[in-house]
Amino acid sequence: MIKIDSNKCDSCGLCIRICHESCIKSIEGILSIDSKYCSTCTQCIAVCPKQALNWDGIKPEEFDKSLYPESTQLAELLRERRTIRDFTKQLIDKSLLEEIAGYAIYAPTHDFKLRVLILDDENIINRIDDLILKFSTNLYNRVYKPKIIYFLLKLFTPAYESEFLKAKPKLENAIKRKRGLKTKPAAVIMIIGNKKMPLSLESAQYALYNIDLYAQTKGIGCRNLVGNQLILNGNKQFKKSIGLTHYEKIYGTLALGYPAVRFKNKVTGKRINIQWNAMENETNEIV
Ligand SMILES: Cc1cc2nc3c(=O)[nH]c(=O)nc-3n(C[C@H](O)[C@H](O)[C@H](O)COP(=O)(O)O)c2cc1C
């Protein structure tokens, strides 16, 4: 909760100006926050020159700009991030997992009531792997084995043919190696939220990316399991076994471990398609 230290406040009004929920008021120089409307974004704490606002009575700290990475350093880190699917057997210290998971709070998540669940119990990780394998096997047997489905898909929705075919060798491989995931991760971090809260998925994926990048600086590789998450969310028993209530859903899933493979090269040729000022009814082509 955001708290105000009236002794430090000099009524400059910056917090009132920055508050995008308009829930901070000053009446005769006395500041008050209507927490009903507060999204807990904490921009008021971050902007106050007198450090008169805080979270739960804990004094804010000023940024140390000398610690900022150069843009070239950040660019290198962003280019180096890759999905890691081959992990060593090395475990990750619990304290390091907690430190990494904590960076979720610095994503623009507001008050979506998200929480972070760290799973490093081998039995739970094995259960996740089993569920993914079971789903892959069922999907392969029911959708890929009967030739009629491929025939119908080609006939009625040919645009999806390549997507359909892309998954085939992946599923065959999983069935052959008897594993859902390629190798066993040391831990899985999940972002859990209320089923009815809009924008939770988007918010959780931001939080997950903070975790992913910070983990990378600690030599840990990550694999976003947002695809496989559909399988886990569909299994009530599993959700209950990891402590989710009826109202909760998994909004983000990251597998973590020490990489068994090192990526050496920056990929420089592949580019995102950037467009400028594209207007409706006008050509989007950039020459
Ligand atoms: C929406 C989305 C869902 C994804 N789901 C999975 C997944 O379930 N399992 C997985 O291994 N990778 C998943 N990925 C990761 C991509 O497959 C991965 O980004 C791709 O292999 C490119 O590798 P890179 O991350 O190293 O650039 C997902 C990526 C996105 C954007």
The ligand as a Gaussian input file, in Angstrom:
#p B3LYP/6-31G(d) Opt

LIG

0 1
 C        3.403000     -16.838000     -28.228000
 C        4.598000     -17.730000     -28.086000
 C        4.461000     -19.002000     -27.558000
 C        5.543000     -19.850000     -27.402000
 N        5.389000     -21.077000     -26.838000
 C        6.438000     -21.890000     -26.712000
 C        6.310000     -23.168000     -26.123000
 O        5.241000     -23.548000     -25.655000
 N        7.411000     -23.950000     -26.056000
 C        8.609000     -23.550000     -26.528000
 O        9.575000     -24.290000     -26.465000
 N        8.773000     -22.321000     -27.063000
 C        7.741000     -21.497000     -27.167000
 N        7.902000     -20.245000     -27.703000
 C        9.241000     -19.826000     -28.098000
 C        9.457000     -19.836000     -29.602000
 O        9.205000     -21.052000     -30.140000
 C       10.845000     -19.343000     -29.812000
 O       10.764000     -17.985000     -29.616000
 C       11.453000     -19.704000     -31.160000
 O       11.923000     -20.996000     -31.102000
 C       12.564000     -18.744000     -31.552000
 O       13.607000     -18.874000     -30.682000
 P       14.221000     -17.661000     -29.830000
 O       13.300000     -17.441000     -28.672000
 O       15.559000     -18.168000     -29.462000
 O       14.304000     -16.455000     -30.692000
 C        6.819000     -19.405000     -27.828000
 C        6.960000     -18.116000     -28.378000
 C        5.869000     -17.278000     -28.481000
 C        6.052000     -15.903000     -29.048000

